[in-house]
Amino acid sequence: MTVRMRHTRSHTNNRRSHHALAKPAISKDESGNVYLRHRLSSITGSYRGRKVIDFSAKLDRMAKRTKERENAR
């Protein structure tokens, strides 16, 4: 039977020193808005410099739907 090695607090803390979370990678688009990398900018609707979602059209559609629902009641 072998003798077990000591397991001290410093050994545990040395191992845990690499468990810290990294800071998120934050970027700015052309207009200066801050967003997370590899994600769509929720303010401008662009991804990698291209306009992906037209938020003004989306808001118009949502307003139209809510108006139709109110009229149906």
Rosetta blueprint (number, residue, H / E / L):
1 M L
2 T L
3 V L
4 R L
5 M L
6 R L
7 H L
8 T L
9 R H
10 S H
11 H H
12 T H
13 N H
14 N H
15 R H
16 R H
17 S L
18 H L
19 H L
20 A L
21 L L
22 A L
23 K L
24 P L
25 A L
26 I E
27 S E
28 K E
29 D L
30 E L
31 S L
32 G L
33 N L
34 V E
35 Y E
36 L E
37 R L
38 H L
39 R L
40 L L
41 S L
42 S L
43 I L
44 T L
45 G L
46 S E
47 Y E
48 R L
49 G L
50 R E
51 K E
52 V L
53 I L
54 D L
55 F H
56 S H
57 A H
58 K H
59 L H
60 D H
61 R H
62 M H
63 A H
64 K H
65 R H
66 T H
67 K H
68 E H
69 R H
70 E H
71 N H
72 A H
73 R L
